[in-house]
Each structure stands twice: as structure tokens, then as C-alpha cells.
């Protein structure tokens, strides 16, 4: 497998057609903590809310879905 080609093969957990870290799919094509990825023509990753980790575009993540506690919908 070639990490960065957009194809999930072999031991790759994801492949988002780049080799950047902190976007859900690491530079070695491993799923990063706090993200969930789906595969269409390439891996598309987004932060998991709520999981207690502030990732991507999240401004907060208090590990719950309780409204009016200062952090709702991440």
C-alpha cells in the first residue's frame, strides 16, 4: 500500500490523499484518536462528538450532550 494515494489497502486504516497529521488520518494512514472516518473515493474524517477530546473544528468537548452546561454540540 502507498499512504497518500487515497486507496485503503493492506494495513492502512484510512487514506485521505495526504500525509498530514491531526486531520483524522495520520501521515502513516492510521486513524487518529478522536476522529471517525468513512471511505468513499478517499477517507473523509471528522471529529467525534462527544468524546472528551477537542479535535478539528471543535471549540469544546465535555464528553456529554447536556445542553446549557457551557459546551453543547462541541
Wavefront OBJ file of the C-alpha trace (Angstrom):
o trace
v 0.000 0.000 0.000
v 1.037 3.593 -0.673
v -0.062 6.022 2.043
v -1.408 9.193 0.453
v -2.835 7.682 -2.730
v -6.452 7.706 -1.475
v -6.831 3.922 -1.522
v -7.249 1.996 1.733
v -5.188 -1.159 1.262
v -3.223 -3.631 3.341
v -2.732 -2.437 6.909
v -3.947 1.120 6.231
v -6.844 2.175 8.468
v -7.569 5.247 6.321
v -6.101 7.202 3.399
v -7.201 10.803 2.871
v -4.850 11.521 -0.041
v -2.348 13.434 2.078
v 0.331 12.756 4.644
v -0.655 15.386 7.222
v -1.231 14.601 10.888
v -4.043 15.981 13.087
v -6.742 15.704 10.398
v -8.141 12.320 11.411
v -5.884 10.173 9.240
v -2.191 10.256 10.178
v 0.852 10.551 7.918
v 1.142 6.752 8.153
v -2.546 6.178 7.266
v -3.618 5.283 10.789
v -6.875 6.518 12.324
v -6.132 9.283 14.839
v -7.679 9.379 18.287
v -10.852 11.464 18.494
v -11.808 11.061 14.826
v -14.115 8.861 12.799
v -13.519 8.223 9.102
v -15.660 6.938 6.263
v -14.310 5.739 2.944
v -15.817 6.816 -0.367
v -13.245 7.598 -3.071
v -10.892 8.581 -0.233
v -11.112 8.617 3.551
v -13.131 11.519 4.944
v -12.522 12.074 8.653
v -14.351 14.225 11.165
v -14.076 14.764 14.924
v -16.127 12.501 17.198
v -18.500 14.475 19.433
v -18.789 13.894 22.345
v -15.651 12.001 23.305
v -13.867 14.430 25.619
v -11.180 15.315 23.045
v -11.047 18.688 21.264
v -10.163 17.902 17.646
v -10.526 19.598 14.269
v -13.112 22.400 14.292
v -14.439 21.594 17.789
v -14.293 24.539 20.196
v -15.145 22.381 23.216
v -15.931 18.749 24.064
v -17.029 17.952 27.608
v -17.866 14.308 26.878
v -21.651 14.766 27.156
v -24.662 16.065 25.234
v -26.206 18.055 28.101
v -27.425 21.465 26.947
v -26.844 24.691 28.872
v -23.668 23.462 30.607
v -21.279 25.715 28.664
v -20.461 23.197 25.948
v -23.172 21.681 23.698
v -22.678 20.182 20.205
v -18.873 20.642 20.522
l 1 2 3 4 5 6 7 8 9 10 11 12 13 14 15 16 17 18 19 20 21 22 23 24 25 26 27 28 29 30 31 32 33 34 35 36 37 38 39 40 41 42 43 44 45 46 47 48 49 50 51 52 53 54 55 56 57 58 59 60 61 62 63 64 65 66 67 68 69 70 71 72 73 74
